[in-house]
């Protein structure tokens, strides 16, 4: 029976850190049923980190729920670190966690940047995936980065004006480069205000209706540092992918089942990207939520994600 609400709050039954290179330690945790079907949650950003609420999309009696904080994010160490932080490295980290936890195959679940990383992982390690649940599709193209930096202002001109006006006038013609320079500055008096301005811009644009509490939470100068610094790091490096690589390689996942869930009024990751992915991956179920923006906390998006995990029970039943 489809569910429309999140599952109860739960705590991990195991967690730890995995050394993945001389710099980075990746935080991982497992929740739910230790003997259940493994399902991996990939957070967005890059840099957003996983949270306790992310455990609640999945039935803890059925699923063995695995969450990781990607390099530089959340509880992984060092925090907000851009060195050795690339898409290929994150894909390798996911595979290293799978091997450490002795998981044969898992469902991979991701939204926004998490959808990008899920696709990159599945296109390289297709045989390790039961299928994918994706939300708020981001395909890592130059057009999408330009939309984030500039296009969102067509719908949120006040938010983009505040985002650009944070920079001195001489720096406003190259906002990505100058935000990145400030975000990577070692002085907290320089990187923290830049982090707050970047993250506030994104947060304001993320929901269909204004949500001041979410905006204040996401734009806290300290907690927003990893999100803003790593997003800028990935954007300035073209997401460490060839242009249109995720669509070109979608043929590799053609036989995997999947769910694509997209908010109709998603301004951060507009529906045209989800539509392109659905065309390249006909086996996936494609659902537009008519009254939602980008955030996974939008009621219609939350409901669809929970229902997709429920529907995967029949696809993973032995």
Secondary structure as UniProt FT lines:
FT   STRAND          14..19
FT   STRAND          25..32
FT   TURN            34..35
FT   STRAND          37..42
FT   TURN            45..48
FT   HELIX           52..57
FT   TURN            60..62
FT   STRAND          63..69
FT   TURN            71..72
FT   TURN            74..75
FT   TURN            79..80
FT   TURN            83..84
FT   HELIX           87..100
FT   TURN            101..102
FT   STRAND          106..111
FT   HELIX           113..124
FT   HELIX           126..128
FT   STRAND          129..135
FT   HELIX           142..149
FT   HELIX           151..154
FT   HELIX           157..165
FT   HELIX           169..174
FT   HELIX           175..183
FT   HELIX           188..204
FT   HELIX           212..218
FT   TURN            221..224
FT   HELIX           225..236
FT   HELIX           238..240
FT   TURN            243..244
FT   HELIX           245..248
FT   HELIX           249..253
FT   TURN            254..255
FT   STRAND          257..263
FT   TURN            264..265
FT   HELIX           271..280
FT   TURN            282..283
FT   STRAND          285..289
FT   TURN            290..291
FT   TURN            296..297
FT   HELIX           299..316
//
